């Protein structure tokens, strides 16, 4: 692979100043002088050249201390956000360089007789901000209940479009320590809160076993996520607005300078809290390098894509392959998809006009074992009916709902627990769509965390509009 010498940071800033596509108030970043905080000059590292891109800035973490011309420590008290437990500190116990890598370490200690956690967060705000580009990060995550490593981006000026989520957020990578085979890439935006999320699951090994390369290509009108060079998710439909106001011109809010940040959270509303199995001796988030590339120019004359709504089949059913007559691929994003998260183990097979879901481990969440069909058109003011047949090898509970993965995971059909038995039953649920139109409603069957791993059989699934 052809390579070139990495630019010095100041040379990269000069490149940024000359790039027409990044004229969004970067003068403050360009005029900042490099603080003399790094104790020694890092060695020069060969960085791969990417076709069509120039290297904007990078950090190979080859020095002996965090380069504070590129990064800030961001201290916070426990509970600052997401009910997380850690205190983010400026201590070199929590953030340090070792063997050419940045290490963010979570530490468990005791304070006033109670467990106390510290960790680290570093940000590039006001130092390495940029508008549009490709971010490439090589990292290895820690494994353990309650650990939550993240590589993500926030706007330099969070108030420009309004506080979160109106300002926008780009999550390059998040992995939960209790499910280190699954990585998430997400954007948050809007008022009301919207999000678009993709996942990439490993069929062997885990993200904690070795370093993986996580990258995002951020362009006007589209954001794409990759892991180890493989595209797994893209987004082009977002918005932002003040509550009750008109939407800002697209592609707001993702048309302003953002910065990269990295942290290791402990606990919180998503991963849950640590437990006796969490080994804090190994609670280290390691980053080998961060590289940001940019094209010479970007076409900012983009239009928001028109929403395309699925049309019902001839019999009025919005569920495709609802009779399970086709033995389709259950791992792709077409029609039915079978998913495992957070300790869930199992398999699904289409056979004899039904889907057979076998669970080996129920996991820690309702969605740990999950069957879904997305792209359901949900129109405000319309009424819908969901029906299906189901039975199980032995009596057990499952949960059904229609969710909104692009609208903050609200529910159009609320989470509904039902009991399936060895006798086939027909289940029917009516609901009215009361939210704004959504072309991405999602029917979910959740079989995790219900106290049973009994096999479930589902057939004749329908979602249809009713008067």
C-alpha positions, 0 to 999 in steps of 0.5 A: 500500500502506498504511504506518505509521511504524516503531516505535522499537526500545524501543517494539517491545520494549514491544509484545513485553512485552505480547504474550501469545504471547511469554511464554517467558522474554523478560524478559531481553531486555525489561530490557536497556538500549540501548547507546549505540553507534550514532554517529547516529540513523537516519532514520525509514523507512516500513515496510509494514503487514502484515494481521494483524500488528504490527511487532515490530522492524526495522532499515533500516540507514539509520544510519552504523554497525551498531546494537549495540542490536539486533545483536552481532558474533560472532567465530570462528576458522577451522574453527569449524563445517562446515570453513569457512575464514573467520575471523569478525571484528569489523572494519568491513572485514568488517561495515559500512553503506553507502548504507542497507544492511548489507554483510557482506564476505569478504576474501582475504588472506595469512597465513604464506604461505597464503591467509587469509579473513575475513568477518562474522557478526551476531546478535540474540541477547539483544537482539531474541529473539522467539517466533513471528512473520514475518521479512522480509529483503531481500538480495542475495547474492554470486556465486562458488565457495565463498561461502555467504551465509545468513539464519537463526535459532537459539534464544536458549538453545541448551541448553534442549532440548540442543545442535544439532540438538536445539535446532532451527534455522530457515534462512530463506535459504541460497544457494551462490555457485556456484549463485545461481539456487537458494535453500534454506529448511530446518529442523534438529531432533531426535536423531537429526538431522532436517531438512526442506528446500525449494528455490526456483529462478529461471527467469531471472536470479539472486539475485546480480543484484538484491535479493530478499525472503526471509521466514518465517512461524513459527507453533506447529505450522507454518513457511512460507517465501516468496521475493518473496511466493510461498510455496514450502515449508512444514513441520509435522512435526518433533521433538526428544529426547535420544538414547534418550529420549522426544520432547519435547512438540510443537511443541518445539524450535520453541516457544522464543525465537529470534533472527535472524542473518546471515553470509557463510561461505567454503568448507566441507563444502557449498559447497566451497572458493573457486578461481581464479574466485572474485572477492573484490572482489565478495564482498559480502552486502548486506542492505537491511532486516530486519523482524520482525512478530507477530500479537496472539496465537497458538494454542499448543494444537497437535498433531503431525500424524499421519504419512500413508504412501503405499499401494502401487498394485494391483501392489505398486509404491510408485512412481507413474507408474513406467511413465511413461504420464503426461506429468506436470509435472516441476517440481512436487512430485507424483510425478516431479521433475527438478532441477538444482543446482551448475552442472548444465544439462539437461532431462527429457521423458516420452515413449514410456513412458520418461523421457529426460534430456538433460544439457548440463553435468554440474555439480560434484555427483552431484545436479547433474542429478537425477530424484527421486520422494519420499514413499516409505514406508520401514518399519523391518525391512521389505525392499525391491527397486528395479528399473528399465530404463535405457540411454544414447546412449553408455556412462556412469555414473549413481548411484541411491539411496533417501535420507532428506531428512527424516532428515539425508539418510542412505541407505536404499539406499546410493549405487550407481554403475552403468554404462548402455550403448546396450543397455537393461539391467534393474537390481535392488537389494535393501535392508533398512530399518534406521532408524526409520519414515519416510514420506518416503523418496526414490528418486534418479537422479543424473546429474551430475559423472560425466564425461559428458553422454550422454542417459539413458533410464529406464523401468519403475521399481519400488520394492516390498516383498519378503519 
